[in-house]
Structure formats: structure tokens, C-alpha cells
Amino acid sequence: MSKASAGDSIWSGFYKRPVGERQKVVAGERGLDAADLAVLNKDGPLPLNVADSISENVIGTFGLPFAVAPNFLIDGKEYVVPMVIEEPSVVAAASHLAKLAKETGGFKTDYSGSIMTGQIQLVKLKDAKEAAKKLEAEKESILSEAQEMGGHLKSFGGGVQGVAVRTLASPRGPMIVVEFNVNVVDAMGANMVNTLMEKMAPSLEKRSGGTARLRILTNLAMHRIAASSAVWSAQSLGGEEAVEAILDAWAFAMADPFRRATHHKGIMNGIDAVGIATGNDWRAIEAGAHAYAAIKGASITTYSKTPDGDLEGKIVIPLAVGVVGGSMKANPCAALGQKILGAKSSGELARIMASVGLAQNLAALKALATEGIQAGHMRLHARHIAKMAGASEKEVDGVIEFMISGKQVNEAGAQAALRQLRSK
């Protein structure tokens, strides 16, 4: 038997095997030892059997820091925001800027509603233009049919609210896309919308004479927009010059797509962390945010100086997030995150996440434009290295100062610091 076929046989039916057997296969193939397997089998908040029911080919669970960011005053209500992220300074920075915003009234938000859009692609049309005309003429009938098929959504206040027909020119020739706007209320909505698209496809094939190819929601949730704004006093940010520096940094992102990519990454640092902590699909959130930004060709945050010389910031972003369904039930960590946050609706969650994104964005701009991004990162990184080197709580601060002042923020620097501290 060849190496290739032997390897193939090892992985054949891998997904059907119990977790323990999968671990043995991976251990044999990749040289894992008993200590490695102990990491995979270590008890955590997500039980291994639950993880195995959520995904495929599971061999263990993967831990990330579960933190909270206090100080968020949003629409007059105090929140403690759960955040799951491994990047240093994100949680501290967002919490600090939220605290500064609280001094001037906190965040004020808006939400357009929980409308998701599903798409059905029609191809192999004899005459796309005529088929589109026919579908346009039958829109009321199509809407009624969709509302009937999605009747279960009405029981909790949702349902199909509109239909649109578009003709697209494509590399494969003309095609039609029929879009359905669906109120999914407090769910993320993907499963609801996708199920409805599957149900409606045969009817649209019959009406158009074409073939329904894709039947799926779009992650560009143009009818599910969250907005948040806040004012920060110039004094709290470091004075008039700091405000000017922040505005220059923001203007750079508005003018240059290369800078804008990193600018938006900072926003999503905060939003994704809340998404993960609450069991939401952060990949879908990312996809929607970046597509929205690409359409705008500009930053999704804006900043300006108030007549008093303070800084006003605003974010506008599509956020398809939910407080019911999905992994929120399966993953106990997600359920805990939802409990800590206390958001009662998808709109409330979206407003909170937008506020976190704005706070995190301003924190990054402030650091970049004033002290430099590495200063805050470096101190947190040094703390991590000090602890990994075996420093006690009493020794940590001294080790950090030694490493930073000596510009040796690494394990060797930490060990040198400990030797010096312990020799006294």
C-alpha cells in the first residue's frame, strides 16, 4: 500500500469515530505525547461531548480569555460587557474609553430593526428581461406566498416584509435575483431565512421559467443597521492637541484604503469579542461590516470637533446578531456571556456592540496618534512574560519595569530581572 493510500485509510470515516479514537489518530500521525493529550482532555466550560455535537472531527476544545469591560453607559443604562479575545489591551482600552464617555453622558444609540435579506438566484432564463417583468408584476402574489410559507415567524412578531427583483449582468450571462426582506426579531436569522428561501425556490422557478441556483441570505444586512455616538471631553483625551491628532488619524483612514483596513480591524476587535462571548456568528458580522465599508468607500466611524472643542464620535454598522437560538443554547459559555450582558433583544445587543466598536476604535486612534500603539501593548505583553517566567504578584511590577527600561521584553529579560530582584 502506498503512503498516500495508507494515509487516506487512517482518515477514512474519521468523523464517525468517538473523540478518544480521533485523538489517538492525530497523536499517532502528528507525534502528540501524553502531555498534549492532557491539554485536549482538560475540563473546561465547554464539555467535550457538547463540542462534538456542535462541530465535526472534534478532538478537544480551545480556550480563550473570557473578560468583562465595565463602565459602559448606553442610552442611560449601565452594562458590564463580556468580551472573549486573546489580544492584549483591547478590553482595558475599550473599558477606559467607555469610562471617559460616561463623564459626558455615555453612548446614544439607534437601531433600524432586525431585517435580514434572503436571495434566490434564477439562471437558465430564456429572456431575463421578460422574466423580470413578469416577476415584478407578480410581486404582491410572491409576497403573499412567502408570508404564508413563513407564517411561523408571525408567532413571535416576525415575518416577510418585502420583495425585490433585480436583473444582473454576469460572466455567465444575465440572471435574476429575487430578494426577500424578513423580520427575524431577536434571532441572528440565518436558518430562518435560508429555510424560507428553499421553500420559495420552486415557485419562482415556475413563475420565471428559470432554474433556482443559490437560495441563501446575504450577510450584508443593509436593513439591520446599528448606530452609536458619544462625546469625549478634550481634557479627558489629553487636550486640544490630542483631539487634533486623533482627527488627523481618522482622516488618514477616510482617505486611504490601506490604513482603513487596519482602522476597521480595531473596530472589529471590540465587536468580535462581544460576538464570541455571546455566541454570535462573528464571521458573519465581519463579512457584513467590511462589505458595508467597501460600499461606502470610507470609514464606518466618523469624528468631529464640537463647538466646545470636545471630540464627537459616531459609528454606523450592520450587525446581524441575536439573543436566541444557535450556539447560545448549546454553549454554556455563550449563555453565561448573555447573562452577564443582560441584553433582552437583538436590537439592544446590536446597540451595545456598536458602542463597544466605537470605544475600541477611539482607543486605538488615541494610542496611535499620541503615545504610539506599542506602549500599551508592550506593558501588557511584559506582564504576560513576567508571569510566565515565574514572577510572583509582588515581583511582577518590578520585572516589567526592568524589561521595559532595559528594552529587553522577553524571557531572558524577565529571568535577569528576577535574578536581580531576588538577590537583594
URWO-V172889 format. One record per backbone hydrogen bond with DSSP energy under -0.5 kcal/mol. NH is the residue of the N-H (numbers start at 1). CO is the residue of the C=O. E is the energy in kcal/mol with one decimal. If there is no record, write none. Layout:
BEGIN
NH&CO&E + NH&CO&E
END
This chain:
BEGIN
6&2&-2.6 + 7&3&-2.8 + 8&4&-2.4 + 9&5&-2.1 + 10&6&-1.5 + 11&7&-1.4 + 12&8&-0.9 + 14&11&-2.1 + 16&13&-1.4 + 17&13&-0.7 + 17&14&-1.2 + 22&18&-2.1 + 23&19&-2.4 + 24&20&-1.7 + 25&21&-2.1 + 26&22&-2.5 + 27&23&-2.8 + 28&24&-2.4 + 29&25&-2.3 + 30&26&-2.8 + 31&27&-1.1 + 32&27&-1.2 + 37&33&-2.2 + 38&34&-1.9 + 39&35&-1.4 + 40&36&-1.6 + 41&37&-1.8 + 42&38&-0.6 + 42&39&-0.8 + 47&45&-0.8 + 51&47&-2.4 + 52&48&-2.2 + 53&49&-0.9 + 54&50&-1.1 + 54&51&-0.6 + 55&51&-2.1 + 67&65&-0.7 + 67&83&-3.3 + 69&81&-3.0 + 70&68&-0.6 + 72&79&-1.1 + 73&71&-0.8 + 74&72&-0.7 + 74&77&-2.9 + 75&107&-3.2 + 77&74&-1.8 + 79&72&-2.6 + 81&69&-2.6 + 81&79&-0.6 + 82&80&-0.5 + 83&67&-2.9 + 84&273&-1.9 + 85&65&-1.2 + 85&83&-0.6 + 90&87&-0.9 + 93&89&-2.6 + 94&90&-2.5 + 95&91&-2.3 + 96&92&-2.2 + 97&93&-2.4 + 98&94&-2.0 + 99&95&-2.0 + 100&96&-2.0 + 101&97&-2.1 + 102&98&-1.9 + 103&99&-0.9 + 104&101&-1.4 + 105&102&-1.6 + 106&101&-2.9 + 107&73&-3.0 + 108&229&-2.7 + 110&227&-2.3 + 112&225&-2.5 + 115&113&-1.3 + 115&223&-1.1 + 116&114&-0.6 + 116&182&-3.0 + 118&180&-2.6 + 119&216&-2.7 + 120&178&-2.1 + 121&214&-2.6 + 122&176&-3.3 + 123&211&-2.8 + 131&127&-2.6 + 132&128&-2.4 + 133&129&-1.9 + 134&130&-2.3 + 135&131&-2.3 + 136&132&-2.6 + 137&133&-2.3 + 138&134&-1.3 + 139&136&-1.4 + 142&138&-2.7 + 143&139&-2.9 + 144&140&-2.3 + 145&141&-2.2 + 146&142&-2.5 + 147&143&-2.6 + 148&144&-2.0 + 149&145&-2.4 + 150&146&-2.3 + 151&148&-1.4 + 153&150&-1.7 + 154&151&-1.3 + 155&151&-0.5 + 155&152&-0.8 + 156&153&-1.2 + 157&154&-1.9 + 158&153&-2.7 + 159&183&-1.8 + 161&181&-3.5 + 162&181&-1.1 + 164&179&-2.3 + 166&177&-2.6 + 168&175&-3.4 + 173&170&-2.2 + 175&168&-2.3 + 176&122&-2.1 + 177&166&-3.1 + 178&120&-2.4 + 179&164&-3.0 + 179&177&-0.5 + 180&118&-2.5 + 181&162&-2.4 + 182&116&-3.6 + 182&180&-0.6 + 183&159&-3.0 + 184&114&-2.6 + 184&182&-0.8 + 187&184&-1.8 + 188&324&-0.6 + 193&189&-2.5 + 194&190&-2.7 + 195&191&-2.2 + 196&192&-1.9 + 197&193&-2.4 + 198&194&-2.0 + 199&195&-1.8 + 200&196&-2.1 + 201&197&-1.4 + 202&198&-0.6 + 204&200&-1.8 + 205&201&-2.2 + 206&202&-2.1 + 207&203&-2.4 + 208&204&-2.3 + 209&205&-2.4 + 211&123&-3.1 + 213&121&-2.7 + 213&211&-0.6 + 216&119&-2.0 + 218&117&-2.6 + 221&219&-1.5 + 222&220&-1.9 + 224&221&-1.7 + 226&317&-3.0 + 227&110&-2.6 + 228&315&-2.0 + 229&108&-2.2 + 230&313&-2.0 + 232&311&-3.2 + 237&233&-1.2 + 238&234&-0.8 + 238&235&-0.8 + 239&234&-3.4 + 243&239&-1.8 + 244&240&-2.2 + 245&241&-2.2 + 246&242&-2.4 + 247&243&-2.3 + 248&244&-2.1 + 249&245&-2.1 + 250&246&-2.4 + 251&247&-2.4 + 252&248&-1.7 + 253&249&-1.3 + 254&250&-1.9 + 255&251&-1.8 + 256&252&-1.7 + 260&256&-2.4 + 261&257&-1.7 + 262&258&-0.9 + 263&259&-2.3 + 264&260&-2.7 + 265&261&-1.6 + 266&262&-1.8 + 267&263&-1.3 + 268&264&-2.5 + 269&265&-1.5 + 270&266&-0.9 + 270&267&-0.7 + 271&267&-1.7 + 272&268&-2.9 + 273&269&-1.1 + 274&270&-1.6 + 275&271&-2.4 + 276&272&-3.0 + 277&273&-1.8 + 278&274&-1.5 + 279&276&-1.4 + 280&275&-3.0 + 282&280&-1.4 + 285&281&-1.8 + 286&282&-2.4 + 287&283&-2.5 + 288&284&-2.4 + 289&285&-2.4 + 290&286&-2.6 + 291&287&-2.1 + 292&288&-2.3 + 293&289&-2.2 + 294&290&-2.2 + 295&291&-2.1 + 296&292&-2.1 + 297&293&-2.3 + 298&293&-1.0 + 302&314&-2.5 + 304&312&-2.1 + 306&310&-2.6 + 309&306&-2.4 + 311&232&-2.8 + 312&304&-3.1 + 312&310&-0.5 + 313&230&-2.7 + 314&302&-2.2 + 315&228&-2.5 + 316&300&-2.0 + 317&226&-2.6 + 319&224&-2.3 + 321&319&-1.3 + 323&186&-2.9 + 324&186&-1.1 + 328&325&-1.4 + 329&326&-1.2 + 330&326&-0.8 + 331&327&-2.9 + 332&330&-0.7 + 335&331&-1.9 + 336&332&-2.0 + 337&333&-2.5 + 338&334&-2.5 + 339&335&-1.9 + 340&336&-2.6 + 341&337&-2.2 + 342&338&-2.9 + 349&345&-2.1 + 350&346&-2.5 + 351&347&-2.2 + 352&348&-2.0 + 353&349&-2.6 + 354&350&-2.4 + 355&351&-1.8 + 356&352&-2.3 + 357&353&-2.4 + 358&354&-2.2 + 359&355&-2.5 + 360&356&-2.7 + 361&357&-2.1 + 362&358&-2.4 + 363&359&-2.2 + 364&360&-2.1 + 365&361&-2.5 + 366&362&-2.9 + 367&363&-2.2 + 368&364&-2.8 + 369&365&-2.8 + 370&366&-1.5 + 371&366&-0.6 + 372&367&-3.7 + 375&372&-1.0 + 376&372&-0.6 + 377&373&-1.4 + 378&374&-3.5 + 379&375&-1.6 + 380&376&-1.6 + 381&377&-2.7 + 382&378&-2.8 + 383&379&-1.9 + 384&380&-2.0 + 385&381&-2.3 + 386&382&-2.6 + 387&383&-2.1 + 388&384&-2.3 + 389&385&-1.8 + 390&387&-1.3 + 391&386&-2.3 + 395&392&-0.6 + 396&392&-1.7 + 397&393&-0.5 + 399&395&-2.3 + 400&396&-2.6 + 401&397&-2.3 + 402&398&-2.1 + 403&399&-2.5 + 404&400&-2.7 + 405&401&-2.6 + 406&402&-1.8 + 407&404&-1.0 + 408&403&-2.8 + 410&408&-1.7 + 414&410&-2.2 + 415&411&-2.6 + 416&412&-2.2 + 417&413&-2.2 + 418&414&-2.3 + 419&415&-2.3 + 420&416&-2.1 + 421&417&-2.8 + 422&418&-2.6 + 423&419&-0.9 + 424&420&-0.5 + 424&421&-0.8
END
